Amino acid sequence: MTAVTISQPDLKAIKTRQQATWSSGDYAMIGTTISITGELLCEAVDVRPGQRVLDVAAGNGNASLAAARRWAEVTSTDYVPALLERGRARAEADRLNITFKEADAEQLPFANGAFDVVLSVFGVMFTANQEQAASELLRVCRSGGKIGLVNWTPDGFIGNVFRTIGKHVPPPAGVQSPALWGTEARLHELFGGGISNLSITKRMFVFRYRSAAHWLEVFRTYYGPMLKAFAALDPAGQAALAADLTALLERFNQGGSATLSIPSEYLEVVATRA
């Protein structure tokens, strides 16, 4: 019998491509529209004045700013410097005191138990090595501290967007879907005995745009993963992807014919560090 060798994904190469993807476009243009999710998460985690708070894969700083508004001592991290600059500009405009630091979610440059609260809003779910990222969240959170996450679910609108893109531009072989972070089973797998309690609330974020065409234009231009997906296709492939996404938008739209209003399910997660 011939032995079958199963090749493992090159996570380092995948991470490099992911970093280039998130550096493309301008995610801050998308991030600013979902600010409410960071505010709600800080309420769910019960962020308090003086707490040491880390925002991982912070993007343009939604959760960072929300925590700073509650007088916490906030460190905002991302591996895309341009997004940190956008967060810094927002903090300066609101006169909020936040430390910004370039950092990889899978290799956080902080001591064990350095933070009372660790947050990530639609961020850490996109890491290449999910187990390593979860391990880092646990490591830097003190015993009894809180880990607060906001993750899209597989069956919600954005989960369907991921699948639609994947039909046209398949994801790297061997890499697990980011939407798994939006399932209770996967969260238990990732955190295991590192947590003493896991509280999950299903919420809806509503995308509000002028039309399906408007949403698609904004995301094709500014959302790195979609920008890269379209760039990987020839004109016929681009047209097919646009048609499938438009059909998806119209199927989920609850705004009628005059506008676009699409509820997208996500999990609001609060885990207590063991």
C-alpha positions in Angstrom: 0.0 0.0 0.0 1.4 3.4 -1.0 1.4 6.0 1.8 -0.5 9.1 1.1 1.2 12.4 2.1 -1.2 15.1 3.1 0.5 18.5 2.6 -0.1 21.1 5.2 -1.0 24.7 4.2 1.9 27.2 4.3 0.4 29.4 6.9 3.2 31.9 6.8 2.7 32.5 3.1 -1.1 32.7 3.6 -0.6 35.3 6.3 1.6 37.4 4.0 -1.1 37.3 1.3 -3.8 38.1 3.9 -1.8 41.1 5.1 -1.5 42.4 1.6 -5.2 41.9 1.1 -6.2 43.9 4.2 -3.7 46.6 3.2 -5.5 47.0 -0.1 -8.5 49.2 -0.6 -9.4 51.1 2.5 -11.0 49.0 5.2 -11.6 52.1 7.3 -14.3 53.1 4.9 -16.2 49.9 5.8 -15.1 49.9 9.4 -16.5 53.3 10.2 -20.0 52.1 9.2 -20.0 49.3 11.8 -18.9 51.3 14.8 -22.0 50.4 16.8 -20.7 46.8 17.1 -17.7 47.9 19.1 -19.8 50.0 21.4 -22.2 47.2 22.1 -19.3 44.8 22.7 -17.8 47.1 25.3 -21.2 47.2 27.1 -21.5 43.4 27.0 -17.9 43.0 28.4 -18.6 45.7 31.0 -15.5 47.7 30.3 -14.6 49.9 33.3 -12.4 52.9 33.9 -8.8 52.1 34.5 -8.9 48.6 33.1 -6.1 47.5 30.8 -7.8 46.8 27.4 -6.2 45.3 24.3 -7.9 45.5 20.9 -6.6 42.8 18.6 -6.8 43.2 14.8 -8.4 46.5 15.6 -8.7 47.8 12.1 -9.5 51.5 12.3 -10.2 51.2 16.0 -14.0 50.8 16.6 -13.6 48.8 19.8 -10.5 50.8 20.8 -12.4 54.1 20.8 -15.4 52.6 22.5 -13.2 51.3 25.4 -11.3 54.6 25.6 -14.7 56.4 25.9 -15.2 54.4 29.0 -11.9 55.7 30.5 -10.0 52.4 30.1 -6.3 52.2 29.4 -6.4 51.0 25.8 -3.8 49.5 23.4 -4.9 49.2 19.8 -3.1 46.7 17.6 -3.2 45.6 13.9 -0.7 44.3 11.4 -1.8 47.0 8.8 0.0 50.2 9.7 -2.3 52.4 7.6 -5.4 51.2 9.6 -3.6 52.1 12.8 -3.1 55.6 11.5 -6.8 55.9 10.7 -7.5 54.8 14.3 -5.0 57.3 15.7 -6.6 60.1 13.7 -10.0 59.2 15.1 -8.6 59.1 18.6 -7.0 62.5 18.2 -10.2 64.0 16.8 -12.1 62.8 19.9 -9.2 63.6 22.3 -9.0 60.0 23.5 -5.8 58.6 24.9 -5.0 55.3 23.1 -1.7 53.5 22.5 -1.3 52.3 18.9 1.1 49.4 18.2 1.7 47.3 15.1 1.3 43.7 16.1 0.3 40.3 14.6 -2.7 38.7 16.3 -0.8 35.3 16.2 2.3 36.7 17.9 1.2 39.4 20.3 4.2 41.3 21.8 2.8 41.5 25.3 3.5 39.6 28.6 1.3 36.8 29.9 -1.8 38.2 31.7 -1.0 41.8 30.7 -4.6 42.8 30.1 -7.9 42.8 32.0 -9.9 42.8 28.8 -9.0 41.6 25.3 -11.3 42.6 22.4 -11.6 41.9 18.7 -14.3 43.1 16.4 -14.5 41.2 13.1 -10.7 41.0 13.4 -9.1 37.9 14.9 -11.6 35.7 13.1 -9.6 36.3 9.9 -6.3 34.9 11.1 -4.7 32.1 9.2 -3.9 30.0 12.2 -7.0 30.0 14.3 -5.7 27.9 17.1 -2.6 30.1 17.5 -4.6 33.3 17.5 -7.0 31.9 20.2 -4.0 30.8 22.3 -2.6 34.4 22.1 -5.9 35.9 23.2 -5.9 33.6 26.2 -2.2 34.2 27.0 -2.4 37.9 27.3 -5.6 38.0 29.3 -5.3 37.7 33.1 -7.1 35.0 35.0 -10.6 36.2 35.6 -10.4 38.7 32.8 -12.7 39.0 29.8 -12.2 38.2 26.1 -14.9 39.9 24.0 -15.3 39.1 20.3 -17.6 40.1 17.5 -17.7 37.4 14.7 -19.8 37.0 11.6 -21.8 33.7 11.6 -21.7 31.1 8.7 -25.4 31.4 8.0 -25.8 35.2 8.1 -25.5 37.5 5.2 -21.7 38.0 5.4 -21.3 34.3 5.8 -23.1 33.9 2.5 -21.0 36.6 1.0 -17.9 34.6 1.9 -19.3 31.4 0.3 -20.3 33.3 -2.8 -16.8 34.7 -3.3 -15.4 31.3 -2.6 -17.3 29.8 -5.5 -15.5 32.1 -7.9 -12.1 32.5 -6.1 -11.5 29.4 -3.9 -9.8 30.1 -0.6 -6.3 28.5 0.1 -6.5 24.8 0.6 -6.4 23.6 4.2 -7.4 26.9 5.7 -10.5 26.9 7.9 -13.3 29.4 7.2 -13.2 32.6 9.3 -16.9 32.2 9.8 -16.3 29.2 12.1 -15.5 31.8 14.8 -19.2 32.6 14.6 -20.2 29.2 15.9 -20.4 28.1 19.6 -18.8 24.7 18.8 -15.7 26.2 17.3 -15.3 28.7 20.1 -15.3 25.9 22.6 -12.7 24.1 20.5 -10.5 27.1 20.3 -10.7 28.2 24.0 -11.2 24.8 25.6 -10.2 24.8 29.3 -8.7 28.3 29.0 -12.0 29.8 29.9 -14.4 29.3 32.8 -17.5 30.7 31.1 -18.7 31.5 27.6 -21.6 33.8 27.0 -22.9 34.2 23.4 -25.5 36.6 22.1 -26.8 36.5 18.5 -27.1 40.0 17.1 -27.9 41.7 13.8 -25.9 44.4 12.2 -27.9 46.1 9.5 -26.1 47.2 6.3 -27.8 50.3 5.0 -26.9 51.4 1.5 -28.7 53.2 -1.3 -29.0 50.1 -3.4 -27.4 46.7 -4.1 -25.3 48.4 -6.8 -24.2 51.0 -4.2 -23.1 48.3 -1.7 -21.3 46.4 -4.3 -19.5 49.5 -5.5 -18.3 50.4 -2.0 -17.2 46.9 -1.2 -15.4 46.3 -4.5 -13.5 49.6 -4.0 -12.7 49.5 -0.3 -13.0 46.0 1.2 -9.7 44.3 0.6 -10.9 40.7 0.3 -13.5 41.6 -2.3 -11.2 44.0 -4.1 -8.6 41.2 -4.4 -11.3 38.6 -5.5 -12.4 40.7 -8.4 -8.8 41.5 -9.3 -8.1 37.7 -9.6 -10.8 37.2 -12.2 -11.0 38.0 -15.9 -13.8 40.3 -17.1 -16.3 37.5 -17.6 -15.5 36.1 -14.1 -15.9 39.6 -12.6 -19.3 39.9 -14.2 -20.4 36.5 -12.9 -19.2 37.3 -9.4 -21.0 40.7 -9.5 -24.2 39.0 -10.7 -24.1 36.4 -7.9 -23.4 39.0 -5.3 -26.2 41.2 -6.6 -28.6 38.3 -6.5 -27.6 37.6 -2.9 -28.0 41.3 -1.9 -31.5 41.4 -3.4 -32.4 38.1 -1.7 -31.4 39.4 1.8 -32.7 43.0 1.3 -35.5 44.1 3.6 -35.5 47.7 2.4 -37.9 47.3 -0.5 -37.2 48.7 -3.9 -36.2 52.2 -2.8 -33.1 51.3 -0.6 -31.0 48.5 0.7 -31.4 47.3 4.3 -29.8 43.9 5.1 -29.6 42.4 8.6 -26.4 40.3 9.0 -26.1 37.9 11.9 -23.1 38.0 14.1 -22.1 36.5 17.5 -21.3 38.8 20.4 -19.0 36.7 22.6 -17.9 37.2 26.2 -15.5 34.6 27.6 -14.1 34.6 31.1 -10.4 33.6 31.4 -9.9 30.6 33.7 
